[in-house]
Amino acid sequence: MGAGALMLASCAGGTAGDDEKIIDRPDFTSKTGIFDIEALEALGRVSEPVVSPDGTKILFGVSYESVEENTSNRDLYVMDADGSNQQRITRSAKSENNAVWIDGGQKIAFLYPVDGKGQLWVMNADGTDRKAISSVENGISGFKFSPDEKKVVMIGNVKYARTAQDIYPDLPKATGRVVDDLMYKHWDEWVTEIPHPFIADFDGSSVSNVADIMADEPYESPMKPFGGVESFAWSPDSKTLVYVSRKKTGVEYSVSTNSDLYAYDTDSKETRNLTEGMLGYDTMPAFSPDGNYLAWLSMEHDGYESDKNRLFILDLKTSEKTDLTSDWDYTIEEFAWAPDSRSMYFLAYKDGVKPMFSITLDRTVSLLSQGECDYETLGVLADGAVVTMAHSMLRPNEIFKIAAGSDKTVALTDINGDIFKQLTMPTVERRMIPTTDGKEMLTWVILPPNFDPNKKYPSILYCQGGPQQAVSQFWSYRWNFALMASNGYVMIAPNRRGLPGFGQEWLEQISKDYPGQNMKDYLAAVDYMKQEAFIDADHIGATGASYGGFSVYWLAGNHDHRFAALLAHAGIFNMEAQYLETEEMWFANWDMGGAYWEKDNAAAQRTFASSPHRFVDKWDTPIMISHGEYDYRILASQGMAAFNAAKLRGIPAEMVIYPDENHWILKPQNAIMWQRLFFRWFDKWLKPEATPAE
């Protein structure tokens, strides 16, 4: 698809033919006084705070789920910068997303579907006079205005793969896909389209002169499967757009993480590579307010997607590149420039939480704010104050403000306060547990509400996925520790080897050592906690998803009677099959050490020799397995094979397959079903005197 191929028109209207039921905040009265599935589903999900240009207002979204409609909806709210005067400004049947201030704060631009396709809309700051200003044939999934608001980059899909009809036009009903290279599927879709950046002129009321700045290039920008508008940065003078792309296809794409930053000149239409020779992921570009620097996140090694994210800057006058975090032993998650262009704010996992830091151009790092929470998003005001979100294991995201020069957070929203006032919540404790190699491991222990140390409690070991994703103060709507503990379980959540926040040596140890030290860390945590008088040592379970599911399968054959029940979601069971079934080969090559047929590759041979399926002869523990059939990262056949193995071995087993879910369980009714099955299974085996609810 070439320049101008996005079909655009201006159309005015209300909510574009909304005929579905509008989802409002549900009425909730707790029947139990503890955090249960009903309370979880009733929560409002706060997201994307955006500060107005003059710093006086904050725009944000709140989503609610409808179990009846089996969907969720996000509406927009506006409040004063001190949290007062909160007002809902949309009430629509579909979600408003990617909302930003334009026209000096007089208007708001956002994404909203028309006939099922996302389009660019504009409305007044109070939510009135909304109208669609694009009519893109395939829809758009994101946008970002230039600083002068005379241009906008929009993310639109272009055709990628050949259809049966392209090859044989006389077979209009043929559905076969002809594949001749790798990356034919990704995450949860067959790749038939890829995203491209389209730049259009904007006159305040409509867009025109649309151009695909990567016309005829078979590359993605942003990168699948999760890239978005953070992949684009406009220069302060609005003359340059920097975008992220990995300009590779097929096998070359599948084995490489080498993305680059490309600068597109809107006048000359020329593109140049700003990070040529930098071999890993280069992502999240951001110009300094004065236009003198470009900052971005950069990984050093090609093929290592969990490498340290370094914070780099490019001096646009001298072309000098500088790693500001060369002396910082942690990976950066997100950053934003300070108004003076001489420093930045950033978020990074450290010691089990995700605090907020600042860093100057001379590499001085300072801790700004830390508590038993994780921060998300950075909105910087003109005076240096920061608007952010924070969550913990006991509360979902709310919006906070941190004044410049202060380390104190001020809550601006309390969307779910009335729900939590009705509940007695669990307690979260830090434990430093000795490991088998003489180190100490932070382990979160989540105790049930009204915990009585004189009682015996069943417990569950939580095995993290990733494999290099943090076990921090995260809040999950499925792997929710507060919910699990409120059902009467002591949750044990170790920060085992391979997790961020404890330095690169701790993080990187897991690579090419899946069945090694990190599994010893899990068992060390269980053995340590079994010494507590309140732990029922005969009724301990283990659970996890993805790499956590792999961990459960591996532990099933190597736990030496420590566990009484297991539950694995979307886990790797047969590593040889996984090596050839997955799509992102860079991941398999780096973590497994290479291909299983490389007989001279000691790392690979060691890894594959320890695949969980090789220990099925030692399985003796009841196991539940769940998987989604749209999961192309770890195919559902992995779960089916594990279930079949358990049944053939005579092991009590149960399996649930979701034909319409991917690596995650996202649809509200499926999510509730999964939670019910989770507790039914563990209650059956870990609470022998309980009668599991259907």
C-alpha positions in Angstrom: 0.0 0.0 0.0 1.6 3.3 -1.1 1.2 7.0 -0.3 -2.4 8.1 0.1 -3.7 4.6 0.3 -5.4 5.3 3.6 -8.9 6.4 2.6 -9.8 9.5 4.6 -12.9 11.7 4.9 -14.4 14.0 7.5 -17.6 12.9 9.1 -19.5 14.4 12.0 -21.7 12.5 14.4 -22.4 11.3 17.9 -21.1 7.9 18.8 -21.0 6.3 15.4 -24.0 4.0 15.5 -23.6 2.7 19.1 -26.3 0.1 19.5 -24.7 -2.0 22.2 -25.4 -1.6 25.9 -23.5 1.2 27.6 -21.4 -0.1 30.4 -21.6 2.0 33.6 -19.9 1.5 36.9 -21.6 -1.5 38.6 -23.3 -1.3 42.0 -21.3 -3.3 44.4 -22.0 -4.4 48.0 -19.7 -7.0 49.4 -21.5 -10.1 50.6 -18.4 -11.6 52.3 -16.3 -8.6 53.6 -13.2 -10.1 51.8 -11.8 -9.5 48.4 -13.5 -12.1 46.2 -14.1 -12.5 42.4 -17.2 -10.2 42.5 -15.1 -7.4 44.1 -12.3 -7.9 41.5 -14.8 -7.7 38.6 -16.4 -4.5 40.1 -13.2 -2.5 40.2 -12.7 0.5 37.9 -9.4 0.3 36.0 -7.7 3.6 35.9 -5.4 4.4 32.9 -3.4 7.0 30.9 -3.4 10.3 32.8 -2.5 13.1 30.5 -1.8 16.7 31.8 -3.3 19.6 29.9 -0.9 22.0 28.2 -1.3 24.7 30.9 -1.0 22.1 33.7 -4.4 22.8 35.3 -6.3 19.7 34.2 -5.7 15.9 34.0 -7.4 13.7 31.4 -7.7 10.0 32.2 -9.7 6.9 31.5 -11.6 4.5 33.7 -12.7 1.0 32.4 -15.4 -1.2 33.8 -16.2 -4.7 32.8 -19.7 -6.1 32.1 -19.9 -9.8 32.8 -23.3 -9.9 31.1 -22.0 -8.3 27.9 -18.7 -10.2 28.2 -16.7 -7.1 27.4 -15.3 -3.9 29.0 -15.6 -0.2 28.2 -13.3 2.8 28.9 -14.7 6.3 29.3 -12.9 9.5 29.8 -12.8 11.8 32.8 -11.3 15.2 33.5 -10.2 16.6 36.9 -8.3 19.6 38.2 -4.6 19.1 38.7 -5.2 18.8 42.5 -7.7 15.9 42.0 -10.8 18.0 42.6 -13.8 18.5 40.3 -13.7 15.0 38.7 -16.1 14.8 35.8 -17.0 12.1 33.4 -17.0 13.5 29.9 -17.9 10.5 27.8 -20.6 7.8 28.1 -20.3 5.6 25.1 -20.9 2.0 24.1 -17.2 1.6 23.0 -13.9 2.7 24.5 -12.2 6.0 23.9 -8.5 5.4 23.7 -5.2 7.3 23.1 -6.8 10.5 24.3 -4.7 13.6 24.3 -5.2 17.4 24.7 -5.0 19.6 21.5 -5.7 23.2 20.7 -4.1 24.5 23.9 -6.3 22.3 26.0 -9.5 23.5 24.3 -10.1 20.1 22.6 -9.4 16.4 23.1 -8.4 14.0 20.3 -9.0 10.3 20.8 -9.5 6.9 19.0 -13.1 5.6 18.7 -14.5 2.9 16.5 -16.7 3.5 13.5 -18.2 0.3 12.0 -15.7 -1.7 14.1 -12.6 0.2 12.9 -10.7 2.7 15.0 -10.9 6.3 13.8 -9.5 9.6 14.9 -12.0 11.8 16.7 -12.0 15.3 18.2 -14.3 16.9 20.8 -14.4 19.9 23.1 -12.6 19.6 26.4 -16.0 19.0 28.2 -16.9 16.1 25.9 -19.3 18.0 23.6 -19.4 18.3 19.9 -17.5 15.1 19.1 -16.8 14.2 15.5 -14.8 11.7 13.5 -12.1 13.4 11.4 -10.8 10.2 9.7 -12.5 7.4 7.8 -9.7 4.9 7.2 -10.6 1.8 5.4 -8.8 -0.6 7.7 -8.9 1.8 10.7 -6.1 3.2 12.8 -4.6 1.9 16.1 -2.8 5.0 17.3 -1.8 8.6 16.5 0.5 11.4 17.6 0.2 15.1 16.7 3.2 17.2 15.9 4.0 19.9 18.4 2.6 22.6 16.1 -0.5 20.4 15.5 -0.2 20.9 11.8 0.6 17.2 11.2 -0.4 13.9 12.7 1.2 10.5 12.4 -1.3 7.7 12.3 -0.7 3.9 12.6 -2.5 2.1 9.9 -2.2 -1.5 8.6 -1.0 -2.4 5.1 -1.2 -5.7 3.3 1.7 -8.1 3.9 1.0 -11.8 3.0 -0.4 -13.2 -0.2 -3.9 -14.6 -0.1 -5.1 -17.7 -1.9 -6.9 -15.4 -4.3 -3.7 -13.5 -5.1 -2.2 -16.7 -6.3 -5.3 -18.3 -7.9 -8.0 -15.7 -8.6 -10.3 -18.4 -10.0 -10.6 -20.0 -6.5 -12.5 -17.2 -4.6 -13.5 -19.5 -1.7 -10.1 -21.1 -1.1 -8.8 -20.4 2.4 -5.4 -22.0 2.3 -2.4 -19.9 3.4 0.8 -20.3 1.4 3.8 -19.8 3.6 7.4 -19.6 2.3 9.2 -17.9 5.3 9.1 -17.6 9.1 7.1 -15.1 11.1 3.9 -16.1 9.4 2.2 -15.9 12.8 2.9 -13.7 15.8 1.5 -13.7 19.3 -2.2 -14.4 18.5 -2.6 -13.8 14.8 -1.6 -15.0 11.4 0.4 -12.1 9.9 -1.6 -10.8 6.9 -1.1 -7.1 7.6 1.6 -5.0 9.3 1.5 -1.5 10.8 2.9 1.5 9.0 3.2 5.2 10.0 1.1 7.5 7.8 1.7 11.3 8.1 -1.2 13.6 7.3 -1.8 17.4 7.4 -4.2 18.6 10.1 -6.1 21.9 9.9 -7.8 21.7 13.3 -10.9 20.0 12.0 -9.8 17.4 9.4 -6.8 15.5 8.1 -5.6 15.4 4.5 -2.7 14.6 2.2 -2.0 11.3 3.8 1.3 9.6 3.0 2.8 6.3 4.0 6.4 7.2 5.0 7.4 3.6 4.6 5.6 3.0 1.3 6.4 -0.3 -0.3 8.7 -1.4 2.6 7.8 -4.8 4.0 8.7 -3.8 7.6 6.7 -3.0 10.7 6.4 0.3 12.5 5.5 0.1 15.3 6.8 -3.4 16.0 4.4 -6.2 16.6 2.9 -7.4 18.8 2.8 -4.6 21.4 4.3 -1.5 19.8 2.3 1.7 19.9 2.6 5.5 19.8 5.6 5.3 22.1 7.4 4.2 19.0 7.2 7.8 17.5 8.7 11.1 18.5 8.2 14.5 16.9 11.0 17.1 17.0 10.0 20.3 18.8 10.0 22.2 15.5 7.6 19.5 14.0 10.0 19.0 11.0 11.2 15.5 11.9 9.5 12.3 12.9 11.6 9.6 14.6 10.1 6.1 14.4 11.1 2.6 15.5 11.4 -0.2 13.1 13.1 -3.6 12.8 13.8 -3.6 9.0 14.0 -7.3 8.6 11.6 -10.0 7.3 11.2 -13.8 7.6 14.0 -15.8 9.1 16.2 -12.7 9.6 13.3 -11.1 11.6 12.6 -14.2 13.6 16.2 -14.5 15.0 16.9 -10.7 15.6 15.9 -8.0 18.0 17.9 -5.4 16.2 15.5 -2.5 15.8 16.6 1.0 15.0 15.5 4.6 15.2 14.8 6.3 11.9 14.5 10.1 11.4 12.1 11.1 8.6 12.4 14.7 7.3 8.8 16.0 6.5 10.2 18.5 4.0 12.7 16.5 2.0 10.9 13.1 2.6 14.3 11.6 3.4 15.0 8.9 6.0 18.2 8.2 7.9 19.1 5.6 10.5 20.1 7.2 13.8 21.3 4.0 15.5 23.0 2.0 12.8 25.5 -0.4 14.3 23.6 -0.6 17.7 22.6 -4.3 17.7 19.8 -4.8 20.2 16.4 -3.2 20.6 16.3 0.6 20.3 12.9 1.9 21.3 10.9 4.8 22.9 12.5 7.8 21.3 11.9 11.2 23.0 13.3 14.7 22.1 14.3 17.0 24.8 12.1 20.1 25.2 14.8 22.4 23.8 15.4 20.1 20.8 19.1 19.6 21.5 18.9 15.9 22.4 17.1 12.7 21.5 16.8 10.1 24.2 15.8 6.5 23.9 16.1 3.0 25.4 18.7 0.7 23.9 19.7 -2.9 24.5 23.2 -4.0 23.7 22.8 -7.5 22.4 21.0 -8.8 19.3 18.6 -11.6 20.1 18.3 -10.9 23.8 14.9 -9.4 24.4 15.3 -9.1 28.2 18.7 -7.4 28.0 19.3 -4.3 30.1 17.5 -1.3 28.8 20.1 1.5 28.8 19.1 5.1 28.7 20.9 6.7 25.7 21.0 10.3 24.5 22.1 11.6 21.1 23.5 15.1 21.0 21.9 16.4 17.8 24.5 19.1 17.3 27.6 16.8 17.7 26.0 13.4 16.8 27.7 12.0 20.0 25.8 9.1 21.6 26.1 8.7 25.4 24.9 5.9 27.7 23.7 7.7 30.8 23.2 4.4 32.7 26.6 2.8 32.1 27.1 2.8 35.9 23.5 1.9 36.7 23.0 -1.9 37.2 19.2 -2.0 36.5 17.0 -1.9 33.5 15.0 1.2 32.7 11.2 0.7 32.1 10.1 4.2 31.1 11.4 7.7 31.1 10.4 11.3 30.5 12.3 14.6 30.0 12.3 17.3 32.7 11.3 20.8 31.5 14.9 22.0 31.7 16.2 19.5 29.2 19.1 18.8 31.6 17.6 15.8 33.4 15.1 13.0 33.1 12.7 11.0 35.2 12.6 7.3 34.9 11.1 4.1 36.4 13.1 1.0 37.1 12.5 -2.2 39.1 14.7 -2.2 42.2 14.6 -4.4 45.3 11.1 -5.8 44.6 9.3 -2.5 43.7 9.3 0.0 40.8 10.3 3.4 42.2 10.8 6.7 40.5 14.3 8.1 39.8 15.8 11.1 38.2 19.0 11.2 36.2 21.0 14.2 35.0 23.0 14.5 31.8 26.2 14.0 33.8 24.8 10.6 35.0 23.8 11.5 38.5 21.0 9.2 39.6 18.7 10.1 42.5 15.8 8.2 44.0 12.7 10.5 44.0 9.9 8.3 45.4 9.7 4.8 46.7 7.2 2.9 48.7 5.7 -0.6 48.7 4.2 0.0 45.2 5.0 0.1 41.5 4.8 3.4 39.6 3.4 3.5 36.1 3.5 6.4 33.5 5.3 9.7 33.8 3.5 13.0 33.0 5.8 15.9 33.7 4.4 19.4 34.4 6.1 22.7 33.6 7.2 23.2 37.2 8.8 19.7 37.3 6.0 18.0 39.2 5.1 14.5 38.0 1.7 13.0 37.5 1.9 9.2 37.7 -0.1 6.1 38.6 0.8 3.6 41.3 -0.5 0.2 42.3 0.4 -2.5 44.8 -0.5 -6.1 45.5 -3.5 -4.8 47.5 -4.8 -1.9 45.4 -5.0 -1.3 41.6 -3.8 1.8 39.8 -4.8 5.3 41.1 -3.4 8.6 40.0 -0.8 10.4 42.1 1.1 13.7 42.0 4.7 14.2 43.2 5.7 17.9 43.5 9.1 19.0 42.2 11.7 18.5 44.8 9.5 16.3 47.0 9.4 12.6 47.7 5.8 12.6 48.9 3.0 11.3 46.7 -0.4 13.0 46.8 -3.4 10.8 45.8 -5.5 12.5 43.1 -8.0 9.7 42.6 -9.7 7.1 44.7 -11.9 5.4 42.1 -12.2 2.2 44.1 -12.1 3.5 47.6 -15.8 2.8 48.3 -15.2 -0.9 47.4 -12.1 -1.3 49.5 -13.8 0.3 52.5 -16.1 -2.7 52.6 -13.3 -5.2 52.6 -10.7 -6.7 55.0 -7.6 -7.2 52.9 -4.7 -9.6 53.2 -1.3 -8.6 54.5 1.9 -8.5 52.5 5.3 -9.2 54.1 8.9 -9.1 52.8 11.0 -12.2 53.6 14.7 -12.6 52.9 15.2 -16.3 52.3 18.6 -18.0 52.0 19.3 -19.7 48.7 21.3 -22.9 48.0 24.2 -20.9 46.7 24.6 -18.7 49.8 22.6 -15.6 48.6 19.4 -14.0 50.0 16.2 -13.8 47.9 13.4 -11.4 48.5 10.2 -13.4 48.7 6.8 -11.8 49.1 4.5 -13.6 51.5 0.8 -12.7 51.3 -1.2 -13.6 54.4 -5.0 -14.1 54.4 -7.3 -11.5 55.9 -7.7 -11.8 59.7 -4.6 -13.9 59.7 -4.1 -16.0 62.9 -0.5 -17.3 63.3 -1.9 -20.0 65.6 -3.8 -21.6 62.7 -2.6 -23.9 59.9 -3.0 -22.5 56.4 -2.6 -24.2 53.0 -0.2 -22.3 50.8 0.6 -21.9 47.1 4.0 -21.2 45.5 3.7 -18.6 42.7 6.1 -19.2 39.7 6.7 -16.1 37.6 6.6 -16.1 33.8 8.7 -14.1 31.4 11.0 -15.7 32.4 12.5 -12.3 33.2 9.4 -10.4 34.5 9.4 -8.8 37.9 7.7 -10.1 40.9 7.2 -6.6 42.3 4.2 -5.0 43.9 2.3 -5.8 40.7 -1.5 -5.8 40.4 -3.0 -8.4 38.1 -6.6 -9.1 37.3 -5.9 -12.8 37.0 -2.8 -13.7 38.9 -4.1 -11.6 41.8 -2.3 -12.4 45.1 -4.9 -10.5 47.2 -7.7 -12.7 45.7 -5.7 -15.9 46.3 -4.9 -15.0 49.9 -8.4 -13.9 50.5 -9.5 -17.4 49.6 -7.5 -18.7 52.6 -4.1 -19.4 51.1 -0.7 -18.1 52.2 0.9 -17.1 48.9 4.7 -17.5 48.5 6.1 -15.3 45.6 9.9 -15.5 45.3 12.0 -13.2 43.3 14.0 -16.1 42.0 17.0 -16.0 39.8 16.2 -14.3 36.4 14.1 -11.5 37.7 14.8 -7.7 37.3 15.5 -5.4 40.2 18.5 -7.1 41.8 21.2 -6.3 39.3 22.2 -7.8 36.0 24.0 -10.8 37.4 20.9 -12.0 39.2 18.7 -11.2 36.1 20.9 -13.0 33.5 21.7 -16.1 35.5 18.6 -17.9 34.2 19.5 -17.7 30.5 20.5 -21.2 29.2 19.8 -22.5 32.7 16.0 -23.0 32.8 16.0 -26.1 35.1 18.9 -24.8 37.2 19.4 -22.3 40.0 16.0 -20.6 39.7 14.3 -24.0 40.4 16.5 -24.4 43.4 15.4 -20.9 44.5 11.7 -22.0 44.3 12.3 -25.1 46.4 14.4 -23.1 48.9 11.5 -20.7 49.3 9.1 -23.6 50.0 11.4 -25.4 52.4 12.0 -22.1 54.3 8.3 -21.3 54.6 7.4 -24.9 55.6 9.2 -24.2 58.9 6.6 -21.6 59.8 4.1 -23.1 62.3 1.2 -21.6 60.3 2.0 -23.4 57.1 0.3 -26.7 56.5 3.3 -28.5 55.1 1.1 -31.3 53.7 -1.0 -29.0 51.6 1.2 -26.8 49.5 0.5 -26.1 45.8 2.4 -24.5 42.9 1.1 -22.5 40.0 2.2 -20.2 37.2 1.8 -19.2 33.6 4.1 -19.2 30.6 7.6 -19.7 32.0 5.8 -20.2 35.3 3.8 -23.0 33.6 7.1 -24.5 32.4 8.3 -24.2 36.1 5.2 -26.1 37.3 5.7 -28.9 34.7 9.4 -29.2 35.6 8.6 -29.2 39.3 6.0 -31.9 38.8 8.8 -34.3 38.1 11.4 -32.9 40.5 9.7 -31.7 43.7 10.3 -34.7 46.0 6.8 -34.7 47.5 6.8 -31.0 48.4 3.5 -30.3 46.5 0.0 -31.6 46.9 -1.5 -30.0 43.8 -0.3 -28.1 40.7 -1.8 -25.8 38.1 0.0 -24.7 34.9 -1.3 -22.1 32.4 0.2 -21.7 28.9 3.4 -23.5 29.9 6.2 -25.1 28.0 6.0 -28.9 28.4 8.2 -30.2 25.6 11.1 -27.9 24.9 12.2 -29.6 21.7 8.7 -29.0 20.3 8.6 -25.5 21.7 11.8 -24.6 19.9 10.1 -25.2 16.5 6.6 -24.2 17.4 7.2 -20.7 18.7 7.5 -17.6 16.5 10.2 -15.3 18.0 13.2 -17.5 17.5 15.6 -15.0 19.0 13.9 -15.8 22.3 14.4 -19.5 22.0 17.9 -19.2 20.7 19.0 -17.0 23.6 17.3 -18.7 26.5 17.6 -22.3 25.4 21.1 -21.8 24.0 20.4 -22.9 20.5 18.7 -25.7 18.6 18.4 -29.2 20.0 20.0 -30.7 17.0 23.3 -28.9 17.6 25.0 -31.8 19.2 28.2 -29.9 19.9 26.3 -27.1 21.7 26.8 -28.0 25.3 24.4 -25.2 26.6 21.6 -26.3 24.3 22.1 -30.0 25.0 22.0 -29.4 28.7 18.8 -27.3 28.4 16.9 -29.8 26.2 18.0 -32.7 28.3 16.1 -31.2 31.2 12.8 -30.6 29.4 9.8 -31.2 31.7 8.4 -33.9 29.4 11.5 -36.1 30.2 10.4 -36.4 33.9 6.8 -37.5 33.4 7.8 -40.9 34.8 8.2 -39.2 38.2 4.9 -37.3 38.1 2.8 -38.2 41.1 0.8 -35.0 41.9 -2.7 -33.9 40.7 -2.3 -31.2 38.0 -4.7 -28.8 36.3 -3.8 -27.3 32.9 -5.2 -24.4 31.0 -4.3 -22.9 27.6 -5.7 -20.6 24.9 -5.9 -21.8 21.3 -4.9 -18.3 20.0 -1.6 -18.6 21.8 1.0 -18.7 19.1 3.9 -18.0 21.6 3.4 -21.3 23.3 0.9 -23.5 21.4 -2.0 -25.1 23.1 -0.7 -28.5 22.0 1.9 -28.1 24.8 -0.8 -28.1 27.4 -2.7 -30.9 25.7 0.4 -33.0 25.6 1.0 -32.5 29.4 -2.6 -33.3 30.1 -2.4 -36.5 28.0 0.8 -37.5 29.8 -0.8 -37.1 33.2 -3.8 -39.1 32.3 -1.8 -41.9 30.7 0.3 -42.0 33.9 -2.8 -42.2 36.0 -2.3 -38.8 37.6 -5.5 -36.9 38.6 -5.7 -34.1 36.0 -8.1 -31.6 34.6 -7.7 -29.4 31.5 -9.5 -26.3 30.3 -8.9 -25.0 26.7 -10.1 -21.6 25.6 -10.7 -21.6 21.8 -11.0 -17.8 21.8 -8.1 -16.7 24.1 -4.4 -16.1 23.5 -1.5 -16.3 25.9 -3.8 -14.5 28.4 -7.4 -15.1 29.5 -9.0 -11.7 28.7 -12.7 -12.0 28.1 -14.6 -11.3 31.4 -16.7 -14.6 31.5 -13.6 -16.7 30.6 -11.6 -14.9 33.3 -14.3 -15.6 35.9 -14.5 -19.2 34.8 -10.7 -19.5 35.1 -10.8 -18.0 38.7 -13.6 -20.4 39.7 -11.7 -23.4 38.3 -8.5 -22.2 40.0 -10.0 -22.2 43.4 -12.2 -25.3 42.8 -9.0 -27.2 41.9 -6.8 -26.1 44.8 -9.6 -26.3 47.3 -10.2 -29.9 46.3 -6.6 -30.9 47.0 -5.3 -28.4 49.5 -8.4 -28.0 51.7 -9.4 -31.6 52.3 -12.3 -30.7 54.6 -13.7 -28.1 52.2 -16.5 -28.8 49.7 -15.3 -27.1 46.4 -17.9 -24.8 44.8 -18.9 -25.5 41.2 
